[in-house]
Amino acid sequence: MTDSRNDARRYAFRLLGYRGRSEKELRERLVRKGFSEDAVSRTLAYLREAGFINDGALALDLKRQAVGQKKLGYRSARSFMEKRGLPRDLVESTLGYDEDVELENARNLLDKKRKSMEDYLTTKERKRLYDFLLRKGFSSSVINKALRGFEQDEGDEG
């Protein structure tokens, strides 16, 4: 077991240099590396006080990535954030459910898919689009609304 607090701090900085990490992620990685519980606790306390780890700021950044860039639905965004070691209550308060944003993201994803689609949706294509949005974490009600809008847009163009 490694006891050097400086080594633990150096390793934590190296990990943070790659990407932002939650306190839980850092704790797990430091313990896995073999640092003592005392060295891990002191390192995390130092990083927290110095502002190098902040789960609230990380939650906001992950929300931006999940909802804004990846266009994930609420369930997938929540899972994405929790996998990074953020506490569930922090994820829930940061993410919040907004059906309008979720519907807009679903419609944006459908618009991207439209480029490869024919003039109308067959039952099989509709099922594929439904399953695609379901895998992205959207609720069935949002998917159905987005598909209705997608099909109406298809009819307007034809």
NORRAUR-V357387 format. One record per residue. N is the residue number from 0. SS is DSSP state (H for helix, E for strand, - for the rest). OMEGA is omega in whole degrees, -180 to 180 (999 if undefined). Layout:
BEGIN
{{N,SS,OMEGA} {N,SS,OMEGA}}
END
This chain:
BEGIN
{{0,-,-180} {1,E,-176} {2,-,-174} {3,-,178} {4,H,178} {5,H,178} {6,H,179} {7,H,180} {8,H,179} {9,H,179} {10,H,179} {11,H,178} {12,H,178} {13,H,178} {14,H,180} {15,H,178} {16,H,179} {17,H,-180} {18,-,177} {19,-,-179} {20,-,176} {21,-,178} {22,H,180} {23,H,178} {24,H,-180} {25,H,179} {26,H,-179} {27,H,-178} {28,H,179} {29,H,179} {30,H,180} {31,H,180} {32,H,175} {33,-,178} {34,E,-179} {35,-,-180} {36,H,178} {37,H,-180} {38,H,180} {39,H,-179} {40,H,-180} {41,H,179} {42,H,-180} {43,H,178} {44,H,179} {45,H,-178} {46,H,179} {47,H,-179} {48,H,-179} {49,H,177} {50,-,180} {51,-,173} {52,-,-179} {53,-,-176} {54,H,179} {55,H,179} {56,H,178} {57,H,179} {58,H,178} {59,H,179} {60,H,179} {61,H,176} {62,H,179} {63,H,179} {64,H,-174} {65,H,-175} {66,H,-175} {67,H,-176} {68,H,-177} {69,-,180} {70,-,179} {71,-,172} {72,-,-175} {73,H,-176} {74,H,180} {75,H,178} {76,H,178} {77,H,179} {78,H,178} {79,H,-178} {80,H,-179} {81,H,178} {82,H,179} {83,-,173} {84,-,179} {85,-,179} {86,-,-176} {87,H,-178} {88,H,177} {89,H,178} {90,H,-179} {91,H,-178} {92,H,-180} {93,H,-174} {94,H,-178} {95,-,-179} {96,-,177} {97,-,-176} {98,H,180} {99,H,178} {100,H,-180} {101,H,179} {102,H,179} {103,H,178} {104,H,178} {105,H,179} {106,H,177} {107,H,178} {108,H,178} {109,H,178} {110,H,177} {111,H,-180} {112,H,-176} {113,H,-176} {114,-,-178} {115,-,-177} {116,-,175} {117,-,-177} {118,-,180} {119,-,-178} {120,-,171} {121,-,179} {122,H,-179} {123,H,179} {124,H,178} {125,H,179} {126,H,179} {127,H,179} {128,H,178} {129,H,-179} {130,H,178} {131,H,-179} {132,H,178} {133,H,177} {134,H,178} {135,-,174} {136,-,179} {137,-,178} {138,-,-177} {139,H,180} {140,H,178} {141,H,180} {142,H,-179} {143,H,177} {144,H,-179} {145,H,179} {146,H,177} {147,H,178} {148,H,179} {149,H,-178} {150,H,178} {151,H,177} {152,H,179} {153,H,180} {154,H,-180} {155,H,-178} {156,H,-172} {157,-,999}}
END
